[in-house]
């Protein structure tokens, strides 16, 4: 009978323990999440049926140069969020404007057109220039660039943005992120603290103390951008509502 060294046995046991733990950890990590998309239809969503389709587990929007959009439009989820974590996957085609985003704590703006939304946006952009930033659609504009930790307050001429630290290197955060490939996005909001994560890497962390403009509740929506032809896809969209006393936003 062959005798194995004790350290080999211990190492082997640890490997199997870790392998066995992975599914459990994944289940715990997803505890409390519910799907917002049934994978087959746009039931529970509102948008221009000429722009948005659902099939094979994917929500897709395709625009053409023959019929360019005159303004940004959105597919709007039939519900509201307050404190939450939203997770999804997206894929933006490597052509055209390639600009999209995920709205949250936002509001409809019917005076601006059909399916128009304003509010916080986790930006999606095919060249990675603005990927993962915090932008306020039809509002205060860019609130945090990728890699920034920001505090927002009211200023004499609008919002005052103070960069108080870094959450990472802007280039390293998008290392390996390529148009035409699926990426994961997580958006967290608890109180005035907003966090975006791209493929598990924090892109921005913002505390919005601009009381006149900081939103505490609102809608979730997916963007298709005006301009040249583009294609954006979303899948595995799921939401976890958070009670305010559950603690802070997920850590970096």
Backbone as a ProteinNet text record, in pm:
[ID]
protein_1_A
[PRIMARY]
XXXXXXXXXXXXXXXXXXXXXXXXXXXXXXXXXXXXXXXXXXXXXXXXXXXXXXXXXXXXXXXXXXXXXXXXXXXXXXXXXXXXXXXXXXXXXXXXXXXXXXXXXXXXXXXXXXXXXXXXXXXXXXXXXXXXXXXXXXXXXXXXXXXXXXXXXXXXXXXXXXXXXXXXXXXXXXXXXXXXXXXXXXXXXXXXXXXXXXXXXXXXXXXXXXXXXXXXXXXXXXXXXXXXXXXXXXXXXXXXXXXXXXXXXXXX
[TERTIARY]
85.2	0	88.1	54.1	133.9	94	192.3	167	186.1	82	90.2	130.2	216.7	254.5	131.9	136.6	23.5	-10.6	91.9	65.1	-8	18.4	-52.4	-199.1	-224.2	-361.7	-438.7	-374.1	-438.3	-468.4	-370.7	-390.4	-504.1	-507.2	-612.5	-749.8	-756.5	-883.1	-929.2	-833.7	-869.2	-923.4	-860.6	-906.8	-1050.8	-1079.1	-1214.4	-1314.6	-1268.6	-1357.7	-1396.1	-1295.8	-1323.5	-1414.4	-1389.7	-1473.7	-1617.3	-1631.8	-1765.5	-1835.9	-1759.6	-1820.7	-1870.2	-1815.4	-1848.8	-1997.9	-2068.2	-2211.3	-2287.7	-2247.8	-2314.7	-2294.5	-2168.4	-2140.4	-2218.8	-2227.4	-2301.4	-2448.3	-2505.2	-2644.8	-2665.3	-2574.4	-2585.6	-2574.6	-2484.8	-2462.3	-2586.7	-2666.1	-2785.6	-2912.7	-2898.1	-3015.6	-3090.2	-3220.9	-3303.5	-3324.7	-3256.7	-3273.6	-3394	-3460.1	-3572	-3552.5	-3593.5	-3575.2	-3673.7	-3626.6	-3713.6	-3751.1	-3691.4	-3713.1	-3734.8	-3845.2	-3878.5	-3801	-3718.2	-3635.2	-3702.8	-3833.4	-3906.5	-3990.8	-4042.6	-4132.1	-4091.3	-4154.1	-4131.2	-4243.9	-4307	-4409.8	-4348.1	-4412.8	-4359.3	-4266.6	-4251.2	-4166.5	-4247	-4209.8	-4279.6	-4178.1	-4192	-4102.7	-4159.9	-4096.3	-4140	-4119.8	-4227.1	-4212.1	-4131.6	-4117	-4034.6	-3885.7	-3852.2	-3711.4	-3664.4	-3755.8	-3716	-3781.1	-3699.8	-3747.7	-3689.1	-3757.2	-3709.5	-3716.8	-3607.1	-3604.7	-3480.4	-3490.5	-3375.6	-3301.6	-3377.8	-3317.4	-3253	-3276	-3207.9	-3308.8	-3291.1	-3360	-3265.4	-3316.8	-3229.7	-3293.6	-3209.8	-3254	-3154.9	-3207.5	-3124.8	-3179.9	-3093.8	-3134.4	-3056.4	-3107	-3044.6	-3015.9	-2924.8	-2894.7	-3010.7	-3095.3	-3210.8	-3318.1	-3321	-3422	-3356.8	-3265.2	-3195.8	-3291.2	-3263.4	-3346.1	-3316.4	-3420.5	-3403.5	-3371	-3405	-3373.4	-3356.9	-3287.3	-3266.5	-3400.6	-3415.1	-3537	-3503.1	-3606.8	-3583.3	-3689.2	-3645.5	-3736.4	-3750.9	-3872.7	-3895.7	-3961.1	-3899.2	-3955.1	-4076.3	-4176.4	-4301.5	-4289.8	-4218.4	-4198.8	-4108.6	-4082.9	-3993.1	-3892.9	-3778.5	-3677	-3644.4	-3605.3	-3555.5	-3412.3	-3392.1	-3260.7	-3256.2	-3151.5	-3153	-3013	-3003	-2890.2	-2949.1	-2901.1	-2944.7	-2827	-2849.6	-2744.7	-2796.5	-2708.3	-2745	-2618.9	-2638.9	-2532.5	-2573.1	-2473.9	-2501.7	-2395.3	-2433.4	-2339.1	-2371.3	-2272.8	-2291.4	-2211.1	-2274.4	-2207.9	-2097.4	-1993.5	-1878.6	-1902	-2004.4	-2032.8	-2125.7	-2125.4	-2215.3	-2185.8	-2288.6	-2269.7	-2234.9	-2291.7	-2254.7	-2269.4	-2371.2	-2390.4	-2522.9	-2518.5	-2638.5	-2620.7	-2707.6	-2696.2	-2813.8	-2799.7	-2905.1	-2947.7	-3071.8	-3126.7	-3176.1	-3164.4	-3219.8	-3258.5	-3354.7	-3412.9	-3444.5	-3496.1	-3522	-3671.1	-3707.3	-3847.4	-3877.7	-4002.4	-4048.5	-4055.4	-4028	-4035.4	-4118.7	-4250.6	-4337.3	-4336.5	-4306.8	-4304.1	-4189.2	-4088.1	-3971.9	-3989.7	-4094.6	-4118.3	-4161.7	-4202.2	-4242.9	-4123.1	-4142.6	-4041.2	-3909.6	-3923.2	-3806.5	-3795	-3671.6	-3645	-3531.7	-3537.4	-3428.6	-3389.4	-3260.3	-3213.4	-3078.8	-3044	-2914.9	-2899.8	-2778.8	-2750.2	-2611.6	-2606.9	-2479.3	-2448.5	-2345.8	-2319.1	-2256.6	-2301.1	-2244.9	-2201.9	-2077.7	-2027.6	-1919.1	-1928.5	-1848.3	-1698.7	-1656.4	-1513	-1448.7	-1530.8	-1486.6	-1451.5	-1468.8	-1436.7	-1520.1	-1648.8	-1739	-1797.1	-1745.1	-1799.5	-1797.5	-1914.5	-1923.5	-1937.1	-1933.9	-1943	-2085	-2101.7	-2234.9	-2272	-2376.6	-2426	-2571.3	-2612	-2752.8	-2818.9	-2898.3	-2970.2	-3068.4	-3061.2	-3149.3	-3144	-3023.7	-3006.3	-2870.1	-2794.4	-2668.6	-2548.5	-2569.2	-2458.3	-2370.2	-2240.1	-2146.2	-2124.9	-2156.9	-2142.8	-2018.6	-1970.5	-1846.5	-1786.8	-1660	-1588.4	-1537.4	-1504.4	-1458.8	-1334.5	-1337.1	-1225.7	-1239.5	-1343.4	-1356.3	-1448.5	-1410.7	-1496.5	-1536.3	-1666.3	-1713.5	-1818.5	-1815.7	-1923.2	-1985.5	-2118.1	-2190.8	-2266.8	-2257.9	-2333.1	-2386.3	-2476	-2529.5	-2425.8	-2405.5	-2312.4	-2384.2	-2314.7	-2378.1	-2424.1	-2360.6	-2397.3	-2432.4	-2501.2	-2536.3	-2465.4	-2455.6	-2396.4	-2246.7	-2199.2	-2056.8	-2004.4	-1908.6	-1851.9	-1713.5	-1696.5	-1567.2	-1516.7	-1402.8	-1340.5	-1262.6	-1305.9	-1246.9	-1155.6	-1144.9	-1058.7	-1073.5	-1011.9	-1018.1	-1070.2	-1141.2	-1183.8	-1103.1	-1019.5	-936.6	-879.8	-792.1	-733.6	-832.5	-863.5	-964.9	-936.9	-810	-774.9	-782	-735.2	-736.2	-878.4	-969.5	-1108.2	-1170.2	-1135.8	-1194.7	-1099	-991.9	-899.8	-974.4	-968.5	-1037.4	-1181.8	-1233.7	-1371.6	-1372.8	-1442.4	-1444.2	-1587.4	-1613.3	-1743.2	-1763.4	-1887.3	-1918.7	-1911.7	-1872.5	-1864.8	-1955.3	-2005	-2091.3	-2010.9	-2066.6	-2008.1	-2114	-2070.2	-2164.1	-2163.6	-2280.3	-2296	-2374.7	-2327	-2401	-2415.3	-2536.6	-2565.4	-2625.2	-2568	-2617.6	-2652	-2761.3	-2799.5	-2862.7	-2802.8	-2859.4	-2847.9	-2960	-2956.8	-2900.1	-2801.5	-2740.1	-2613.5	-2581.2	-2458.5	-2489.1	-2419.6	-2441.2	-2310.8	-2317.5	-2197.9	-2226.4	-2133	-2138.9	-2022.9	-2048.8	-1943.7	-1952.7	-1838.4	-1827.7	-1741	-1798.5	-1726.3	-1662.1	-1732.9	-1685.3	-1592.8	-1555	-1464.8	-1546.2	-1525.9	-1597.5	-1551.4	-1646.6	-1612.5	-1630.7	-1733.9	-1755.7	-1820.9	-1796.9	-1866.8	-1901.5	-2030.7	-2077.2	-2170.1	-2151.9	-2247.3	-2311.4	-2441.4	-2512.5	-2584.6	-2520.9	-2578.9	-2634.1	-2657.2	-2722.2	-2873.1	-2922.5	-3057.5	-3167.4	-3151.6	-3256.2	-3268.1	-3164.1	-3163	-3142.8	-3092	-3067.1	-3199	-3205.7	-3328.4	-3319.7	-3429.2	-3436.2	-3514.8	-3600.8	-3679.5	-3698.7	-3734.9	-3764.9	-3765.7	-3770	-3783.7	-3648.7	-3651.9	-3537.5	-3568.3	-3468.7	-3490.7	-3360.3	-3373.6	-3260.5	-3260.9	-3142.8	-3134.9	-3091.7	-3154.9	-3101.3	-3078.4	-2958.9	-2914.7	-2951.7	-2974.1	-3000.4	-2873.9	-2892.4	-2777	-2755.7	-2628.6	-2596.2	-2645.8	-2653.2	-2702	-2624.4	-2694.9	-2631	-2711.8	-2650.6	-2720.1	-2676.2	-2773.4	-2745.8	-2831.6	-2773.7	-2844.8	-2828.8	-2933.3	-2932.3	-2987.9	-2938	-2991.4	-2966.4	-3029.9	-3011.3	-3029	-3137.7	-3165.2	-3235	-3176.1	-3235.5	-3213.1	-3306.6	-3311.5	-3327.1	-3257.8	-3275	-3309.1	-3426	-3463.4	-3396	-3350.7	-3277.3	-3351.2	-3377	-3430.7	-3318.5	-3350.3	-3247.9	-3161.2	-3215.5	-3136.8	-3058.6	-3056.5	-2979.7	-2830.7	-2792.9	-2650.7	-2618.2	-2490.7	-2443.4	-2441.2	-2405	-2391.9	-2280.3	-2289.4	-2188.2	-2048.4	-1954.9	-1819.5	-1743.8	-1633.3	-1548.2	-1481
-120.3	0	124.4	218.9	340.5	438.2	497	594	734.6	818.3	956.8	1047.5	1145.4	1240.6	1313.2	1344.2	1411	1542.7	1619	1749.5	1735.2	1625.5	1601	1570.9	1491.3	1457.1	1581.6	1667.1	1790.4	1882.1	1896.1	1981.7	1930.7	1798	1736.1	1761.5	1747.7	1769.1	1913.9	2006.5	2147.7	2181.8	2125.9	2151	2105.1	1982.4	1929.8	2006.9	2054.8	2135.3	2264.5	2326.4	2450.1	2427.1	2317	2285.2	2262.6	2188.8	2160	2282.1	2381.6	2501.2	2599.2	2591.4	2691.9	2703.3	2594	2608.9	2668.2	2633.5	2686.8	2836.7	2881.4	3023.7	3098.3	3038.2	3102.2	3117.5	3013.6	3020.3	3127.8	3135.5	3236.8	3376.4	3392	3520.7	3568.5	3475.6	3509.8	3507.4	3481.2	3473.8	3606.8	3600	3719.8	3786.2	3739	3798	3736.7	3817.6	3769.2	3815.2	3734.9	3773.1	3881.2	3974.3	4077.5	4047.1	3942.7	3907	3757.2	3716.5	3573.9	3496.9	3567.4	3501.6	3479.6	3509.4	3480.3	3596.1	3676.5	3785.2	3913.8	4023.1	4151.4	4183.4	4079.9	4099.4	4167	4272	4347	4459.7	4481.1	4588.4	4671.5	4797.6	4887.7	4959.8	4944.2	5010.4	5002.6	5069.3	5067.1	4926.8	4857.4	4721	4712.2	4824.3	4824.6	4825.6	4859.2	4869.6	4755.2	4691	4592	4457.1	4352.1	4215.6	4126.5	4016.2	3918.4	3779.4	3703.5	3564.6	3496.6	3366.6	3284.4	3341.1	3395.7	3445.2	3581.7	3653.2	3781.2	3889.4	4008.5	4129.1	4200	4236.8	4292.4	4415.6	4515.7	4631.9	4657.7	4674	4698.7	4820.5	4917	5030.9	5028.3	5100.6	5101.7	5244.8	5257.1	5389	5442.3	5352.2	5394.6	5461.6	5426.5	5484.4	5519.9	5617.5	5653.4	5715	5689.7	5748	5896.6	5973.8	6117	6150.9	6060.7	6082.5	5946.7	5945.9	5821.3	5764.2	5632.7	5567.2	5453.8	5408.4	5313.8	5204.2	5088.7	4980.7	4988.4	5011.8	5048	4932.6	4893.7	4787.4	4839.7	4754	4792.2	4774	4864.3	4859.3	4972.7	4981.7	5083.7	5019.9	5085.6	5041.2	5154.8	5116.8	5212.3	5175.9	5099.4	5042.4	4902.8	4871.7	4749.4	4712	4590.1	4546.5	4490.3	4538.5	4492	4426.6	4307.4	4236.4	4196	4204.7	4163	4141	4088.2	4076.6	4157.2	4214.8	4292	4264.1	4289.6	4279.1	4389.9	4475.3	4583.7	4550	4562.3	4529	4629.6	4583.2	4668.3	4741.4	4825.9	4906.2	5021	5123.2	5235	5310.2	5376.6	5459.1	5373.8	5253.9	5161.5	5219.7	5299.9	5367.8	5322.2	5278.4	5233.1	5261	5203.8	5222.3	5161.9	5154.1	5101.8	5213.4	5254.6	5358.1	5296.1	5371.7	5328	5449.4	5428.4	5539.6	5656.1	5623.7	5723.3	5753.1	5838.1	5874.9	5892	5864.1	5889.3	6040	6079.2	6219.6	6229.8	6213.3	6207.2	6333.3	6447.7	6572	6573.6	6488.5	6483.5	6382	6299.5	6200	6067.8	5977.2	5844.8	5765.7	5694.8	5607.3	5681.3	5803.2	5882.1	5879	5864.1	5849.8	5944	5995.2	6074.5	6022.6	6033.9	5989.7	5921.3	5854.5	5786.1	5681.3	5674.2	5574.8	5514.6	5381.6	5310.4	5300.1	5369.2	5385	5260	5229	5121.2	5184	5155.1	5223.1	5136.6	5113.5	5009.9	5037.9	5165	5195.2	5197.5	5179.9	5181.6	5320.8	5424.5	5558.8	5595.4	5566.1	5600.4	5477.6	5361.8	5238.2	5240.8	5217.8	5204.8	5333	5447.8	5573.5	5594.4	5693.2	5734.7	5861.8	5851.6	5963.4	5987.4	6111.9	6141.2	6187.5	6097.5	6125.8	6240.3	6339.6	6457	6524.6	6528.9	6589.5	6654.5	6610	6675.1	6627.1	6539	6494.5	6392.2	6394.5	6299	6332.4	6236.6	6256.5	6189.3	6084.8	6019	5945.6	5970.8	5896.9	5765.3	5674.7	5542.7	5554.6	5479.7	5479.2	5577.8	5661.5	5768	5732.1	5782.2	5783.4	5928.8	5956.6	6094.5	6126.3	6250.6	6305.2	6422	6421.5	6526.3	6612.3	6742.9	6837	6948.1	7028.4	7141.1	7251.9	7306.1	7416.2	7540.8	7654.3	7780.1	7779.6	7695.9	7689	7546.5	7477.3	7338.8	7244.1	7118.7	7018.1	7042.6	7021.9	7029.6	6887.9	6852.6	6718	6719.8	6642.3	6633.4	6489.7	6470.9	6338.8	6318.1	6222.2	6201.8	6079.3	6008.5	5890.5	5814.9	5696.8	5612.4	5474.6	5412.9	5274	5179.5	5236.4	5153.8	5235.6	5173	5238	5229.6	5341.7	5340.7	5241.1	5229.3	5136.4	4991.4	4965.3	4827.8	4776.1	4864.1	4822.6	4762.5	4817.3	4767.9	4677.4	4634.4	4541.7	4413.3	4375.4	4255.2	4276.4	4397.9	4427.6	4465.4	4387.9	4409.6	4409.7	4501	4502.8	4371.4	4326.1	4199.9	4080.8	4103.2	3996	4029.5	3924.9	3944.2	3993.5	4091.1	4147	4143.5	4147.4	4153.3	4293	4336.9	4467.3	4450.7	4515	4520.5	4665.6	4703.2	4837.4	4823.1	4894.4	4891.3	5033	5045.3	5174.7	5153.3	5213.1	5212.4	5354.2	5414.2	5553.3	5638.9	5720.5	5808.7	5750.6	5624.9	5564.1	5476.4	5503.8	5436.5	5372	5246.1	5172.4	5097.2	5107.4	5028.5	4929.5	4809.3	4708.8	4647.2	4635.3	4575.2	4450.8	4335.8	4208.7	4193.3	4238.7	4225.8	4336.3	4426.8	4537.3	4664.6	4730.3	4854.4	4961.8	5026.2	5132.9	5271.2	5289.1	5416	5388.1	5477.4	5477	5622.2	5650.8	5789.2	5805.3	5913.8	5955.3	6084.4	6078.8	6193	6269.3	6377	6462.9	6592.8	6592.7	6705.9	6688.2	6733.3	6697.8	6730.7	6837.6	6878.4	6784.1	6704.5	6620.7	6471.9	6437.3	6295.9	6219.5	6110.7	6030.2	5914.1	5888.7	5777.3	5658.8	5685	5578.9	5612.3	5511.5	5536.5	5408.9	5425.4	5312	5261.2	5140.9	5079	5075.9	5107.1	5106.6	5077.3	5026.6	4993.4	5088.7	5137.7	5242.7	5190.6	5246.5	5240.1	5384.9	5412.5	5550.3	5601.6	5731.2	5796	5794	5822.3	5833.1	5712.5	5685.4	5576.7	5441	5347	5212.5	5148.7	5072.5	5005.3	4882.4	4799.1	4683	4664.8	4644.8	4619.1	4501.1	4415.6	4298.4	4289.6	4237.5	4217.6	4079.1	4019.9	3891.1	3874.4	3772.2	3738.6	3860.9	3932.6	4053.8	4013.8	4048.7	4010.3	4119.8	4126	4236.5	4183.7	4248.5	4221.3	4351.8	4356.8	4473.2	4463.6	4577.3	4580.8	4670	4616.8	4699.7	4789.3	4911.6	5010	4963.1	4880.7	4835.1	4707.6	4665.2	4545.8	4573.6	4699.5	4730.5	4812.5	4830.4	4916.6	4842.1	4915.1	4859.3	4756.2	4660.4	4555.3	4614.2	4550.9	4602.4	4585.1	4661.1	4648.9	4513
0	0	0	-88.1	-97.1	12.8	77.6	184.4	129.3	140.2	93.9	209.7	184.8	290	343.3	472.1	536.1	468.2	427.8	367	233.4	160.1	34.5	60.5	165.1	199.9	241.2	321.5	366.7	248.7	157.4	40.9	-45.9	-66.3	-146.4	-84.5	47.5	117.7	106.5	113.9	103.7	-34.3	-138.3	-274.7	-291.7	-245.6	-259.8	-174.8	-59.5	25	-45.7	-112.4	-183.8	-303.2	-376.5	-491	-446.6	-339.4	-289.8	-236.8	-191.5	-132.8	-237.6	-359.5	-459.2	-488.1	-515.3	-541.3	-423.9	-302.6	-184.2	-174.8	-199.5	-194.2	-301.3	-420.4	-528.6	-492	-430.4	-390.6	-284.2	-188.6	-84.2	-144.6	-241.5	-304.3	-378.8	-430.5	-507	-421.5	-293.4	-206.1	-206.8	-221.6	-218.1	-352	-456.5	-588.9	-660	-741.2	-822	-966.2	-1062.8	-1203	-1244.9	-1327.5	-1383.5	-1528.2	-1585.1	-1725.2	-1733.2	-1798.6	-1804	-1910	-1987.7	-2087.7	-2221.4	-2229.3	-2353.2	-2404.2	-2312.8	-2352.3	-2280.7	-2320.1	-2253.6	-2156	-2103.9	-2002.4	-1879.9	-1832.2	-1719.2	-1760.3	-1890.9	-1943.2	-2042.9	-2057.9	-2148.6	-2235.9	-2367.7	-2461.7	-2601.4	-2694.1	-2833	-2889.6	-2927.1	-2977.6	-3106.2	-3176	-3296.7	-3263.4	-3138.6	-3098.8	-3010.8	-2938.2	-2838.4	-2867	-2860.4	-2878.6	-2769.5	-2744.6	-2646.1	-2706.8	-2694.5	-2740.7	-2687	-2665.3	-2625.5	-2504.2	-2408.5	-2285.5	-2295.2	-2405.7	-2429.1	-2466.6	-2407.8	-2453.4	-2549	-2666.2	-2770.6	-2833.1	-2860.8	-2936.5	-3048.9	-3169.6	-3287.9	-3360.5	-3389.3	-3470.4	-3601.2	-3700.1	-3832.2	-3876.3	-3972.4	-4027.4	-4110.6	-4158.5	-4238.4	-4153.4	-4024.7	-3934.8	-3801.3	-3801.2	-3677.4	-3575.6	-3448.5	-3342.4	-3328.6	-3302.8	-3283.1	-3138.7	-3046.3	-2905.4	-2837.8	-2724.8	-2651.3	-2606.4	-2620.9	-2575.1	-2479	-2407.3	-2299.1	-2296.1	-2250.1	-2213.9	-2062.9	-2015.1	-1875.3	-1800.7	-1690.6	-1606.9	-1531.2	-1518.7	-1453.3	-1302.2	-1238.4	-1094.1	-1051.2	-921.7	-868.2	-774.6	-760.4	-665.4	-569.8	-449.8	-351.5	-320.4	-212.4	-181.6	-242.6	-316.7	-396.6	-444.7	-497.3	-578.9	-707.8	-820	-951.5	-1022.3	-1075.1	-1148.5	-1285.7	-1384.8	-1519.6	-1601.7	-1721.1	-1819.8	-1942.1	-2010.1	-2130.5	-2236.3	-2360.6	-2472	-2571.2	-2596.7	-2692.6	-2817.6	-2933.2	-3058.5	-3089.1	-3155.1	-3186.7	-3318.8	-3319	-3437.5	-3397.6	-3479.9	-3457.6	-3329.3	-3277.9	-3158.9	-3037.5	-3028.5	-2920.7	-2782.1	-2761.5	-2633.5	-2573.4	-2448.5	-2379.6	-2230.9	-2150.6	-2007.2	-1934.7	-1804	-1717.3	-1623	-1635.3	-1548.1	-1418	-1309.3	-1181.3	-1098.4	-1007.9	-931.5	-1025.6	-1141.5	-1244.8	-1256.1	-1351	-1369.1	-1517.9	-1551.5	-1687.8	-1712.7	-1838.1	-1877.3	-2005.1	-1992.3	-2110.5	-2195	-2134.8	-2211.5	-2312.1	-2289	-2378	-2490.6	-2483.1	-2586.7	-2527.5	-2613.9	-2568.3	-2517.1	-2407.6	-2348.6	-2318.7	-2269.5	-2229.1	-2077.7	-2029.9	-1886.8	-1847.4	-1725.4	-1670.9	-1534	-1500.2	-1369.4	-1375.4	-1264.9	-1254.9	-1365.2	-1420.1	-1523.7	-1504	-1505.6	-1515.6	-1664	-1707.4	-1850.2	-1911.7	-2032.9	-2114.9	-2246.5	-2289.7	-2409.1	-2473.3	-2602.5	-2667.5	-2670.7	-2666.9	-2671.8	-2533.7	-2428.7	-2288.6	-2236.6	-2316.7	-2268.9	-2146.7	-2153.7	-2043.3	-1974.4	-2004.5	-1948.4	-1795.5	-1734.7	-1589.8	-1511.6	-1578.5	-1505.2	-1452.6	-1365.3	-1321.1	-1395.3	-1474.2	-1553.8	-1514.2	-1512.1	-1485.4	-1614.4	-1672.8	-1796.8	-1775.2	-1865.7	-1860.1	-1723	-1667.9	-1536.4	-1522	-1423.4	-1387.6	-1467.5	-1565	-1649.1	-1580.1	-1611.1	-1553	-1405.4	-1318.6	-1174.2	-1118.8	-1184.6	-1142.1	-1260.3	-1286.1	-1388.8	-1332.5	-1421.6	-1378.3	-1289.7	-1179.6	-1085.7	-972	-975.7	-876.8	-760.9	-644	-526.4	-505.3	-509.2	-520.5	-415.2	-367.2	-285.5	-361.1	-370.8	-440.3	-340.3	-357.7	-275.1	-365.2	-311.5	-387.6	-393.8	-512.5	-530.1	-576.9	-580.8	-621.6	-767	-850.6	-992.3	-1032.6	-945.7	-974.2	-880.3	-920.5	-833.9	-815.6	-692.4	-662.3	-647	-729.6	-730.3	-666.9	-559.6	-492.9	-500	-566.9	-573.4	-444.4	-363.3	-230.9	-226.1	-336.5	-338.3	-468.6	-471.4	-590.4	-552.5	-644	-624.7	-712.5	-797.8	-884.3	-998.4	-1075.4	-1192.1	-1308.7	-1373.1	-1478.8	-1590.7	-1629.5	-1737.5	-1691.1	-1570.1	-1519.5	-1499.5	-1462.5	-1438.4	-1564	-1680.3	-1805.7	-1882.3	-1818.5	-1884.1	-1921.1	-2045.2	-2090.8	-2131.3	-2113.2	-2152.3	-2300.3	-2380.8	-2525.6	-2578	-2669.3	-2736	-2809.7	-2813.1	-2878.1	-2785.5	-2658.6	-2559.7	-2441.1	-2375.5	-2259.1	-2139.5	-2068.4	-1946.4	-1836.5	-1711.1	-1599.6	-1538.5	-1497.2	-1433.6	-1305.2	-1198.9	-1073.3	-1032.7	-998.1	-947.5	-809.1	-711.8	-574.4	-530.4	-458.1	-402.4	-266	-164.5	-29.6	24.5	55.5	97.6	-14	17.6	-81.5	-142.1	-108.6	-160.4	-281	-390.5	-518.1	-562.8	-604.1	-645.3	-774.6	-869.5	-992.6	-993.1	-1041.5	-1057	-1195.6	-1260	-1392	-1381.5	-1410.8	-1398.5	-1260.8	-1157.7	-1020.8	-974.5	-1063.8	-1027.6	-1006.9	-894.1	-866.9	-964	-1030.4	-1124.7	-1063.7	-981.3	-911.4	-777.1	-684.9	-555.5	-524.8	-512.1	-501.6	-382.1	-307.8	-205.2	-254.7	-279.8	-336	-225.1	-180.2	-77.5	-135.6	-266	-331.8	-313.8	-200.4	-154.5	-254.8	-329.6	-422.8	-542.3	-566.7	-686.2	-658.2	-541.1	-510	-506	-580.9	-586.4	-489	-418.1	-323.9	-379.8	-476.4	-540.2	-687.2	-764.1	-904	-985.2	-1115.4	-1205.7	-1254.7	-1309.9	-1376.6	-1525.7	-1609.4	-1753.5	-1826.8	-1948	-2034.4	-2153.3	-2191	-2292.6	-2429.2	-2533.3	-2669.1	-2711.4	-2765	-2785.9	-2925	-2930	-3058.2	-3144.1	-3274	-3362	-3451.2	-3485.8	-3578.9	-3530.8	-3624.5	-3595.9	-3481.9	-3399.3	-3286.8	-3248	-3163.7	-3107.3	-2963.4	-2874.6	-2733.4	-2687.9	-2604.6	-2554.1	-2402.9	-2337	-2192.2	-2160.8	-2053	-2008.6	-1858.8	-1801	-1658.6	-1568.5	-1588.3	-1510.2	-1381.1	-1268.1	-1140.4	-1037.1	-942.9	-847.4	-706.3	-613.6	-471.1	-401.5	-340	-260.1	-124.1	-72.7	53.9	152.6	271.6	379.2	429.7	463.4	500.1	615.8	706.4	821.2	791.9	662.6	625.8	617	620.6	614.1	491.6	467.9	360.6	228.5	124.9	-8.1	-8.9	-102.8	-111.1	-117.3	-47.8	-38.1	-168.7	-180.5	-298.9	-298.9
[MASK]
++++++++++++++++++++++++++++++++++++++++++++++++++++++++++++++++++++++++++++++++++++++++++++++++++++++++++++++++++++++++++++++++++++++++++++++++++++++++++++++++++++++++++++++++++++++++++++++++++++++++++++++++++++++++++++++++++++++++++++++++++++++++++++

